[in-house]
Amino acid sequence: MTEKQQFHKYCLMFPQMAENDLDALASDIYENGLHQPIVTFRKQIIDGRSRFEACQKFKIKPDFVEWAPSKNDLSDEDLDRELYAFCISQNVFRRHLSTSQRAVIACQHPGFKQGDNQHTGDTSKTTVKDAAKLNDVGERSVTRARRVVDKTSDAVVEAVKNGKATIRDAERIVEESTEVQDAAAKAVNDGSSKTLTDAVKTINKATSFDPAEFDHAINPDVPPSKVSKGLSLEKQIEQQAQIFERFARGLTKWFDDNLPDNVWLDESTKRICRDQVAAAAATIRLYKAVGICTRCNGKGCETCRKTGYVNKRQQTLNEAAAEKK
């Protein structure tokens, strides 16, 4: 068997045994022999992955038994469903898997065609109900797990499958980029973070621009000011604009206090620089440009007007320019 051929896709649905547990199993098989044969189907292992890997450690030749479907004339679809049900029955309950792990495994049900999502009509409630029943989880858990499988990276799904994260935890990071999701999965896998959500917060904080930190750096006597998360979005943006203003004033002060004497930079030149910084702060305050509305890309809509990304005057100008085109 080659590396790609040796395990069936349904065998790979389940989390791999921890290395220390695998060593213990290998020692037991070496001393007492393999009591339960490894089940194969069409030259692929469908049950007994850990037993097979344990035998490999001591180069023990394992016993194999071929799985047989209930009928020889089953259609490919019925055969696939029967094979899936067999793998579930051999693994789900004896492994003591969590609800999140079983829900992710339920998403591998052959009734879910590749490319389907939780909103696909043909998939209907029958497959969800069948998958939920086989894996002993609620139908809602299966639906939520499908959203995680559809919206997150393979690394996040693998973390849930291995018991390092929960469906609820993974749902909270579906809007993050693939890079951030992968980094969060790595953090929970190596134990540097307890949850995916905490890992994402740490990652975003490390890569975000916080004007309050610059405000404090330039004005050491002024404590760092943070945007109050409990306020409405409009108030948060207003506070952010004020932080930028203080930063601009602090930069101007730093410019005056720290710029070395230079005959080419007279007072009028410095005044121009100060005015330019002040103008930038005024523009920030006028448009509250702490980002671009993702719904209209800054062209102006009801949402971005309410949050202050684009004011009414700017929206009117944008609409007029669009009409001319």
C-alpha positions in Angstrom: 0.0 0.0 0.0 1.3 3.5 -0.8 0.9 6.4 1.6 -2.1 7.8 -0.3 -3.8 4.4 -0.8 -3.4 2.9 2.6 -6.2 4.8 4.4 -9.7 5.4 3.1 -11.2 8.9 3.4 -13.7 7.7 6.0 -10.9 6.2 8.1 -9.2 9.6 8.1 -12.3 11.3 9.5 -11.3 10.5 13.0 -8.6 12.1 15.1 -5.2 10.4 15.1 -4.1 8.7 18.4 -1.7 10.7 20.5 1.9 9.6 20.2 2.3 8.3 23.8 -1.0 6.4 23.5 0.2 4.9 20.2 3.5 3.8 21.8 1.5 2.1 24.6 -0.7 0.3 22.0 2.4 -0.8 20.0 4.0 -2.2 23.2 0.8 -4.1 24.0 0.5 -5.5 20.5 4.2 -6.5 20.6 3.7 -8.4 24.0 0.2 -9.8 23.5 -0.4 -9.8 19.8 -3.0 -8.1 17.7 -6.4 -9.3 18.9 -8.6 -7.3 16.5 -7.8 -7.5 12.7 -7.5 -4.4 10.5 -10.5 -4.0 8.2 -9.9 -3.1 4.6 -12.1 -2.5 1.5 -10.6 -2.5 -2.0 -7.0 -2.4 -0.7 -7.7 0.6 1.6 -7.9 0.5 5.4 -11.3 1.6 6.6 -10.9 0.7 10.3 -7.8 0.1 12.4 -5.5 3.0 11.5 -4.0 3.2 14.9 -3.5 -0.6 15.1 -1.8 -0.5 11.7 0.5 2.3 12.7 1.3 0.6 16.0 2.3 -2.6 14.2 4.5 -0.5 11.9 6.5 0.6 14.9 7.7 -2.9 15.7 7.5 -4.1 12.1 4.7 -6.5 13.0 2.7 -8.0 10.1 -0.9 -7.3 11.0 -4.0 -9.4 10.2 -6.4 -8.0 7.6 -10.0 -8.8 7.0 -12.0 -7.5 4.0 -15.3 -5.7 4.7 -18.3 -6.9 2.7 -21.4 -4.8 2.0 -24.8 -6.2 2.8 -25.5 -6.8 -0.9 -23.3 -7.3 -3.9 -25.5 -5.3 -6.3 -25.6 -2.0 -4.3 -25.3 1.2 -6.2 -22.2 3.3 -5.7 -24.3 5.8 -3.6 -25.8 3.1 -1.4 -22.4 1.4 -1.0 -20.8 4.7 0.0 -23.5 5.3 2.6 -23.2 1.8 4.0 -19.4 2.1 4.2 -19.7 5.4 6.0 -22.2 4.0 8.5 -19.9 1.1 9.2 -16.9 3.4 9.9 -19.1 5.5 12.2 -20.3 2.5 14.2 -16.7 1.2 14.7 -15.3 4.5 15.9 -17.7 7.2 17.2 -18.8 5.6 20.4 -15.7 3.7 21.4 -13.5 6.8 21.0 -15.6 9.0 23.4 -15.6 11.9 21.0 -17.0 15.3 21.9 -20.1 16.7 20.4 -18.1 19.1 18.2 -15.9 16.3 17.0 -18.9 14.1 16.1 -20.6 17.1 14.4 -17.6 17.7 12.1 -17.4 13.9 11.3 -21.2 14.1 10.4 -20.3 16.6 7.7 -18.5 13.8 5.9 -21.8 12.1 5.3 -21.9 10.9 1.7 -25.3 12.6 1.3 -23.5 16.0 1.4 -22.2 16.4 -2.1 -18.9 18.1 -2.6 -19.5 21.8 -3.1 -22.8 21.8 -1.2 -23.2 24.2 1.7 -25.7 24.4 4.5 -28.1 26.4 2.4 -28.3 24.0 -0.6 -31.8 22.9 -1.2 -31.2 19.4 -2.6 -29.2 18.4 0.5 -32.5 18.9 2.4 -33.2 18.0 6.0 -33.1 14.2 5.3 -29.3 14.0 5.1 -28.8 16.3 8.1 -31.2 14.2 10.1 -29.5 11.0 9.0 -26.0 12.3 9.7 -27.0 13.6 13.1 -28.6 10.3 14.1 -25.6 8.2 13.0 -23.2 10.4 15.0 -25.5 11.0 18.0 -25.6 14.7 17.7 -28.3 17.3 17.2 -29.3 18.5 13.8 -28.5 22.0 14.7 -24.9 21.0 15.7 -24.5 19.4 12.2 -25.7 22.6 10.5 -23.4 24.7 12.6 -20.5 22.3 11.9 -21.1 22.6 8.1 -20.8 26.4 8.3 -17.5 25.9 10.1 -16.3 23.4 7.4 -17.5 25.8 4.6 -16.1 29.0 6.1 -12.9 28.2 7.9 -9.5 26.7 6.8 -8.6 23.1 6.9 -6.4 23.8 9.8 -9.3 25.0 11.9 -11.5 22.1 11.0 -8.6 19.7 11.9 -8.3 21.5 15.3 -12.0 20.8 16.0 -11.7 17.2 14.8 -8.7 16.7 17.1 -10.6 18.1 20.1 -8.4 21.3 20.3 -11.3 23.6 19.6 -15.1 23.6 19.6 -17.7 24.4 16.9 -18.8 27.4 18.9 -15.2 28.7 19.1 -14.6 28.1 15.4 -17.8 29.9 14.5 -16.5 33.1 16.0 -13.6 33.3 13.6 -15.3 32.5 10.3 -14.9 36.1 9.1 -11.2 36.1 9.7 -8.7 35.6 6.8 -7.3 32.2 6.0 -3.9 33.3 7.3 -5.3 34.4 10.6 -7.4 31.2 10.9 -4.3 29.0 10.2 -2.2 30.9 12.8 -5.0 30.6 15.4 -5.3 26.8 14.7 -1.5 26.5 15.2 -1.7 28.4 18.5 -4.4 26.1 20.0 -2.5 23.0 18.7 0.8 23.9 20.3 -1.0 25.1 23.5 0.0 28.7 23.3 -3.7 29.7 23.3 -6.6 28.1 25.0 -9.2 29.0 22.3 -9.2 30.0 18.7 -11.0 33.3 19.7 -8.2 34.2 22.1 -5.6 33.4 19.5 -7.2 35.6 16.9 -7.4 38.5 19.4 -3.7 38.1 20.1 -2.9 38.0 16.4 -5.0 41.0 15.5 -3.6 43.0 18.4 -0.1 42.3 17.3 -0.7 43.3 13.7 -3.1 46.3 14.3 -2.3 50.0 14.2 -3.3 51.5 17.5 -3.0 55.4 17.4 -3.4 55.5 21.2 0.0 53.9 21.5 1.6 56.6 19.4 -0.3 59.2 21.2 1.2 58.0 24.5 4.7 57.5 22.9 4.8 61.1 21.8 3.2 62.5 24.9 4.6 60.3 27.8 2.7 62.3 30.3 -0.6 61.4 28.7 -1.7 57.8 29.5 -2.6 55.6 26.5 -6.3 56.2 25.6 -8.3 53.3 24.3 -11.5 53.3 22.4 -14.3 52.2 24.7 -15.8 49.0 23.2 -19.0 49.4 25.2 -20.1 52.5 23.3 -22.0 52.5 20.0 -20.1 52.2 16.8 -20.6 55.9 16.0 -19.2 56.9 19.4 -16.2 54.5 19.0 -15.4 56.1 15.7 -15.7 59.6 17.2 -13.2 58.6 20.0 -10.9 57.2 17.4 -10.9 60.5 15.5 -10.1 62.3 18.7 -7.2 60.0 19.3 -5.8 60.8 15.8 -6.2 64.5 16.6 -4.2 64.2 19.8 -1.6 62.2 17.9 -1.4 65.0 15.3 -0.9 67.7 18.0 1.7 65.5 19.8 3.5 64.9 16.5 3.7 68.7 16.0 5.0 69.2 19.5 7.6 66.5 18.9 8.5 68.1 15.6 9.2 71.4 17.5 11.0 69.9 20.4 13.3 67.4 18.7 14.0 68.8 15.2 17.7 69.8 15.2 18.6 73.3 14.2 18.9 73.6 10.4 19.2 76.8 8.4 17.1 75.3 5.7 14.2 74.6 8.1 13.2 78.0 9.4 10.2 78.8 11.4 8.0 79.3 8.4 8.9 75.9 7.0 8.1 74.3 10.3 4.8 76.2 10.4 3.9 74.7 7.0 4.7 71.3 8.3 2.5 71.9 11.4 -0.3 73.1 9.2 -0.1 70.0 7.0 -0.3 67.7 10.0 -3.2 69.7 11.4 -4.9 69.6 8.0 -4.5 65.8 7.9 -6.1 65.6 11.4 -8.9 67.8 10.3 -9.6 65.6 7.3 -9.6 62.5 9.5 -12.1 64.2 11.8 -14.3 65.5 9.0 -14.6 62.1 7.3 -13.8 59.9 10.3 -11.7 57.8 7.9 -10.8 55.0 10.1 -11.7 52.5 7.4 -13.8 51.9 4.3 -17.3 50.6 4.5 -17.2 47.0 3.2 -20.8 47.2 1.9 -20.3 50.1 -0.5 -16.5 50.5 -0.6 -16.7 54.1 0.4 -19.2 55.2 -2.2 -21.8 56.0 0.5 -24.7 54.0 1.9 -27.1 54.2 4.8 -24.8 52.0 6.9 -21.6 54.0 6.4 -23.4 57.3 6.9 -24.6 56.1 10.3 -21.2 55.0 11.3 -19.5 58.1 10.0 -17.3 56.6 7.3 -18.8 58.9 4.6 -20.8 62.0 5.5 -24.0 63.1 3.6 -22.2 65.7 1.6 -19.5 63.3 0.4 -22.2 60.7 -0.5 -24.0 63.4 -2.6 -20.8 64.1 -4.5 -20.1 60.4 -5.0 -23.6 59.9 -6.4 -23.3 62.9 -8.7 -20.0 61.6 -10.0 -21.5 58.2 -10.6 -24.4 59.7 -12.6 -22.0 61.6 -14.9 -20.3 58.3 -15.7 
